[in-house]
Each structure stands twice: as C-alpha cells, then as structure tokens.
Amino acid sequence: MASFFAFQWHITEICDQRCKHCYIYAGNPDRTPASMAWQDMERVVDACRAMCREFGRLPEFYLTGGDPLLHPDFWRLGNLLHDMEIPFTILGNPYHLTQDVCRRLKADGCKRYQLSLDGTRATHDWFRRSGSFDDTLAAIPLLRRAGIETVLMSTVSGRNMEEIPDVLDIAVEHEADVFAFARYVPARGETDNGIAPLDYRRLLDVCSKRMKKHRQRGSSTWLDRKDHLWTLYAYEEGEFSIPEDALPGIIYDGCNCGNCHLTILPDGDVLACRRVGASRVGNVFRDSLSDIWRGPMERFREYGAFKKCGACPLLSWCRGCPAVARAVTGDFYGRDPQCWRKTDA
C-alpha cells in the first residue's frame, strides 16, 4: 500500500482550448463549463483529509480541469493547501504562466506542473490550438526558475505515435524535468486508438534507447515510464525481474485504480478513474470517501478477473491500462489492445 493517496481534482472545466481528444467536451463541445464553489472546495479538502487519516495515508492533490488557474478561487485554494502543508501538482495549460505566477505557485506549495505536448509543432497545434506548441515550451524556463518540476506529457494515438521520439528530443532540448506519455483512450464511438501492439512495443524500445543516449550525454530529463506496459517491455529486456520474495495475491505495482487514486469532478461526483468510462462510484458531498473506498470501489479491485493478465506472471506489476481495455472491449478487466505478449488466456 502506498503511503500517499492521490486525488485528481477537477476544480473547473473552464479552459482556453477545446482539444480534439479531450474527454470533458467529447460529444458536446458547446457545453457550459462547470466550476466548484469555494464552500464546496473546502468540504472536499476536509473529506480527503478525513479519509487519509482513517487509512493512515497522506493526501496528494493533482489539481486540474479545464485549466485550474482559471478557477476564480484558485489562489484561495492554494493558500488553504499551503496553510495545511499539503503540496500539490497542477495539470494545466501554459497560457497564464508568468514568472510572478510561477513564484506564487511555488510559495503556495506547487511542486510539479504538467504541460501537454502532443507532437511536433503542426501536430500539437492541430490537437489543441494555434501557437500552443510555442507557448508550452516558453513556459518551461519560467517554471524551472521558480523551482517547480516541469513535466511534459504526451497522449499517444495513431495520429502522433511516430512523432513521440521527436517530442522526447524536444523535452530534452528544452530541459524539461520529466517526459512521459500515455495512450489515448478511444471515445465518441471510436473502436480503437490506432495503435498496433508490436508498433507500440517498438515505440517503447525507440524511446528507451534514445533516452539512454541522452542521459549518457548528461541530460537531466527523466523518462517517466508511466504506461504500465513499460513493465512488460522491461521484463522482456531483462531490466525487470520478479522479486524472489514476492507474495502471491499481492499487488505491487501497475494501475493505481483501486489502490491509491480517486477522481473528483466539479459537481462532486467521484470516479474510480477519469479515463475509465462509467466509473462513477459516488459523490463527495453525499457519500463518505472512506465508504466509497470500502464499497463501490471494490469492483475495481477484482484482480483475478483480468482476462489476459490473469495468465501472465506480471499480473501483480503490470495489468496494462484498464481504461483503454474498457474503451475497446467494454470490459475494465478485458484484454489491453496494445499488449503484445502472447498468453493462453
């Protein structure tokens, strides 16, 4: 069990852009964006702290949206978390970052800021909006000078997969602290994300080898192996082996859904994972988070139900991405469509 508990908290849906792969506006680009009222934000903080006290964990807030900086009470929330000595991460946009804003974020306890970079300039701007690529890169030195760890995150699909190694190079060139990528979860009736399993393995291989060369040359950028299929790749490459003292039936790594993560939306709805469709498990204003964790969340902890992973020795460390599996197969425990390992399942 992790010592922390992660809350991905969507405090607002207000945003400067309408990304083509955004799950918030999928199917309804003209919806009126919601934001959580200040009094309700205070209640959420209290509820999260109470749950963590009960389970002996520390709260970690990942503030996102929309763009969390556009919430009218964002700085009020920052002051509250600062007073409670709760550090936080922001998943946001670059458009409202200035040196003064970054310094203020750091003073309030922001330890990490994640920006999206979904391809080289033309592709990224196509996904997001014109000029977004350059705005994103311009924000990196502002954050670094303020002492905030900078993460560049890519969402990978068949549309941009071939550009991801180049994006890795861009992250290194611009001295981002971390580069990571995760797969696009199909939405809006799509049947897949356009990625063939062995093509995805080749992407992992190219990125791994390229990052090793960058590190040998002195780069401080770190490749965060966020996708759990990295574990399968490392296993096959001899970079990971199953510990001799590993106990059967214990989950050691892999998807945090069901282990140390919940998502909270502006209306208070609690999701097992924002990327998993139909994963609502309660509402923070009507239900105890502890009761949610002990009750409705149990259906996301049936580790023996994984169709393909159940026959894999890496069940306790990988399990792929259940969000992608659910989007493609309709089953959270279904086969990860990008897993290339052959099993008897």
N, C-alpha and C positions, 0 to 999 in steps of 0.2 A: 504494500500500500504506500502510495506517495505521501510525503509529509505535508504537501500542499493540496488545495482544491482549487481548480481553475473555473472561473465564471466568465464566459464570453457574454458580455453585457451590451446589448444593442440599445443604447440610450436614446437614439434618434434614427429616423430614416431620411432626414434631410441630407441632401448630397448635391454636389456641384455637377455631377455627371450621371449618365444612365448607361452603364457598361452593358455590353451585349450579353455578357454571361452572368449578370447579377441576378441572384435568386430572389431578392426583395421585389424587384419590379418585373419579374418574369411573368408574361401574360397580361400585365396591367401596367404599362409604362406611365400612365397618366394618374395613377393613384395618388391620393393626398398623403404625404409623408407624416408618419406619427412620431411624437416625441413623448417621453415620460415626464410627468410633472415632478417638480422638485420634492414635494412631500412624499411622493411615491419612491423617488430615488433614495431618500433617507430610509424608507422602510425596507428597500431592497438590501442596502448595506447592512442594516440590523439583522435581516433574515439570513444573509450569507454568513455573517459573523457568528450568529447563534448556531447554525448548522456546523460550522467548523469547530466551534467549542465542543459541541457534543461528540464529534468524531475525532477530536484531537488533531486537527489539521490547521494549516494556515491558509487564509484566503488569498487568492491571486486574481486580480481583475484584469480582464482584457477588454478595454473599452472600445467599442466600435459602433457602426451604424449601417448605412449612411456615414457621414463624417462627424465623429463625436465632437470636434471643435465647434461645430455649428449649432450644438445644443445651447440654448440661451443660458442655461445654468451649468455649463461645463466647468468653468473656473470655480464655481461654488462647490461642485463635486470634488474637484482637485484639492481644494482646501480641506474638505472633510476627510478625504483619504490621507492627506498629509498629517492632519491632527491625530488620526488614528494609527499613524505609522504603517499604512498599508501601501506598498509600492504597486505600481500598475503599468501595464503595457497599452499602447494605443495602436489600433489597426485603422489607419486613416488615409487621407489624401495629402498631397503636398501643398495645396493651393493657399493655405492660410498660415503657413510656417514662415516666420521671420526670426531673426536672431533673438529678438526680445521674447517672442513667444516660446522659442525653444528653451531659453534660460528659465522662463517662468515654469514651463513643464518640468524641467529638471528640479527646480526648487520644490515643486509640489510632490515629487516622488516618482515621476515618469522614468522608468529605467530602460524602456525599449520602445521604438517606434517602427512599425511595419508599413512599408510602402509597396505598392504593386508595380511590377514591371513585366508585362505580358508578351514581350517580344522586342525586336529592334524597332526603331522609331515608327516606321509606317504601320507595322502590325499593332504595336501597342496603342498608337493613337486611333487606329480603326476600332479597337476594342473599347476605348474609353472616350477620349475627345482630342481634338487637335491641340498640340502643344503639351499634352500631358507627359510625354516621354521626357522632354527637356525640363519641365517643371519638377518631375520626380528626381532626376539626377541633381538638379540645383539644390534640392532640399538636404541632400546627404551631408555636405560640409557644415550646414547650419546645425544639424542635429549632433554631429560629431564634436563640433566646437563646444557645444553645451554639455557634452559628456553623456549623451543619450545613445545607447546602442542602436544602430541602424540596420534594419532587416529589409532586404529586397525579396519579394515573394512573387513567384510566377504561378499562374493557373495554366496547366498544360492540357492541350487538346490537339486533335489532328490538324487544326489550323496553324498552330505555332510551334509544334514539337521540334521541328528541325532547327528552329532559331534558339532554343533553350541553351545550348552550349555557348552561343554568342552572347546571350544575356548573362551567363555566368562570367564570361570575359569582361563584360561591361561592369558587372558588380565589382570585380577585382580591380579594374582600371580606376573606378571611382571610389575605391576604398570603403565599400560597404562592409560592415562588420560581419554580416551573415547573408548568405544567399540560400534560398530554399525554393522548392516547387511542390505543388500538389496537383492531382488530376482534376480536370473539370468533371463535375457531376451532371450528367445529362438531365435536361429539364425540357418543359414545353413539348412533350411528346417525342423527344428525340430517343432513338433506340440505342445509341452508344455515343462515346466521346471521340470516336475516330482514331483510336489508338489500338494497333495490333499488339498482342502480348510480347512477341520477340522484338518488335520495334521499340517497345518501351524498355525492355532489358538493354537493348543497345544504347538507348539514351542514358540510362544509369551508368553504363560502362564508360561511355564517352565523357560524361560529366565527372565521374570519379577519377579517371586518369588525367583529365585536364586540370582538375583542382589540385591533384597531387603535384603536378608540374608547377602550378602557380605557388603552392606552398614551398616547394624546393627553391623557388626563386625569391622567397622572402615575403610573399603576400601574407597579410594577417587576416584576410577574409576567410570565413569558415563556411564550409558547405554543410548545412543542416539537412541531414538525411530524414526529412520529415515523412515522406511516404513510407509506409511500413514494408512495402516490397523491397526497400533497400536492405532489409534484414535477410530476405531470400537471396538477394544478389551477394551480400557479404558472406553468407553461408556457402554459396557455391564457389566463391572466390577464395575461400579459406581465411577470410577476415573475421569470421564469427563461428564459434563452435558452441554446442550446447554444454553448459556447465555440468561437470560430473556430479555436483551436489544438488542439481535441480530436482525439485519435488514434483511428482505427477499431480495434475489438477490445479497447480498454482499458475496464475497469470503474472508474468514478469515484465512484459512489455507489449507493444502493439497499440492498437486503437484505444484511446482514453475513454471512449464512450462506455459508460457503465463502471468506470474505475475512478476517475478523478476529474470529471468535467460535466458542467451543465451550461445551457444557453438560456439567457433571459431576454425576452423581446420587450419593446416599448410598452406594450399593453399588459405586461406582467406574465404572459404565457411562458412556461418553462419547457424547453425542448431537450431531448437527450443529446441532439447534435443539430446544428443549424443546417448542415449539409444532408441530413437524412430526412427524407420526406415522411410525413405522417408520424413524427416522433414527439408530438406534444405529450407531456406527462403530468401537467398540472398548471397552476397559476400561483405565482409567488405571493399574491395578495389574498388568496383564498385557501392556500394549502401550505402546510409546513414543509420546508425544503427537506428536512430530515425524513418526514413521512413519505415524500415523493421518492427520496433515495432508497428507502427500505421497501417501497411498494411498487408503483408503476415502473420504476427503473429496472426492476428485476427482469423484465422481458428483454432487456438489452445485455443481460449477463448470462445467457444460456450458452456458455462457450462450447458445450458438447453438441450444440445444434448446427455448428458451421458445416455446411455440406462438403466442401472440398478440403477445408483446413483441418477437419476432424481426422483425416487420414495422413496429415503432414506432421513431421516431427517438430515443426516450428510453430505449432498451434499456440503455445504459451508466449511466443515472442513476436509474431507477425500478424496473421489473420487478414492481411491486405487492407482494403478500405471498404468497410460495410456500406458506406454511403453510396459509393459507385456501384457496388453489388446490388443494393436495393433499387437504385435508379434503373438499372438494366434488367435485372431478373424479377424485381418486385418483392424480393426477399432479403431482409437485412443479413441473414445467415447464408445467402446464396454464394455462388462462385464469383470471386473477383474477376471481372472480364479481362484484366490485364495480367493476371498471374500466369506465368509461363510454365510453372512446374507441373509435371505430369504425376498424377496420383491414381489410385484405384477407385477413388470416390466418384 
